[in-house]
Amino acid sequence: QVHLVESGGGLVQAGGSLRLSCEVSESIFSFNHIGWYRQAVGKQRELVATITSTGTTNYAGSLMDRFTISRDSAKNMVYLQMNSLKPEDTAVYYCNARGGAGGYDVWGQGTQVSVSS
């Protein structure tokens, strides 16, 4: 059974930075892509960024200038570096692993990011 564990969330002032981590219980190459999504209170879950098994990245257009997704395949970790944070970035951030031979669609438990003005 695949497990994803997010960490790195917290409270930060506007303009600050955080790095989120997603620990994957098996090789990240087992999936077509792994991504970060977020859900603010009262809003739908939305894409933040994804990275494919070949390393191709994709971002929600408005976030590309401030957020960077990366991975460490040796550690089975995926990261989200978030810079110049804004109050509207406040949300629960989720890691998702999808596809692969197992046909996965697995979510982590989420990590709260709160940005104060």
N, C-alpha and C positions, 0 to 999 in steps of 0.2 A: 504494500500500500504506500502510495506516495504522500509525503508530508512536506509542507512548506511552512517555514517559520520566519516571520518578519520581525525585525528589530530596528531600533534607531530613531523611533519617533520621539516627540517631546514638545515642549513649549519653547518657542523662540520668538524674538522680537522681529518685526518687519525689517527686511534687509539682511537678515541672518541666513545661515546655511545649516542644512542637516544632510546626513547621508543615511539612507535606509538600506538595510541588508535583508536579503531573502536567502535563507539556507534551504537547499533542496536535498531531499533524502536520497536521491540517486543522481546519476550523471545528468547534467543539464542537456547533454546531447540526445537524451531519450525523448525530448520534446521538440515539436516544430518551432515553438517559440515560448518564451517566458516574458511576462510583462508586469507592469505596475498599473493599477487602476486606483481610483479614489472615489469616495462617496462622502459628500458633505451632507449635513443634516437637512432633510427635506428635499434632497435632490437625488437624481439617478446616479448610479455608478458610471464613471466615465473613464475612458482610456487616458493614461498618462504617457506611457512609452512601452515599447516591446523590443526584444532582441531575438533574432532567429537563431537556429542552430548553426547557421553559417556566419553569424555575426552582424547581419544586417539589422539596423536599428530603424525604428519608426516612432514618431512623436506626435502627440496632439499639437497642432500647428502653433498654438499660442504659447506653448511651454518650451519649445525647442531652444530658445535662447537662454533659458535659465536652468533647465534640467538636463542631466546626462545619465543614460543607462549604460551599465557596463557589467562585465562578468569576470569571474575567476573560475575557469573550468576545473582547475586542479582542486579547488575547494568546494566545487558545486555551489557557488554563491553568485547571486545577481544583486547588483547595487543600483541605487538611484541617488545621485548627487543632486541636491536641490539648493540653488543659490538665489540670492535676492528675493527671498520669500516674502509673500504678500499675505495680508489677512485672508484674502479669498482662496489661498492655498490650504486653508484649514479644512481638514477632512480626515477620515480614516483611509489609510493607504493599504491596498491589498496586493499581494503577489499572486500571480496566476501562471500555471504551467499547462500548456495545451498541445494536443496532437501527439505525434509519434506513433509507434507501432501499437502502443497500448490504448490509443484513442483517448488520451487523458484530457480532463478539464478539471483541474484541481486548484482550489483556493486556499490561501493561508487565512489565519484568524484576523489579520489586520493589525496595523499600528497607527495610533492617533498622532496626528501632526496638528499642532495649534500654533497659529501665528498671531501675535498681539500687535496692535497698532501703536 
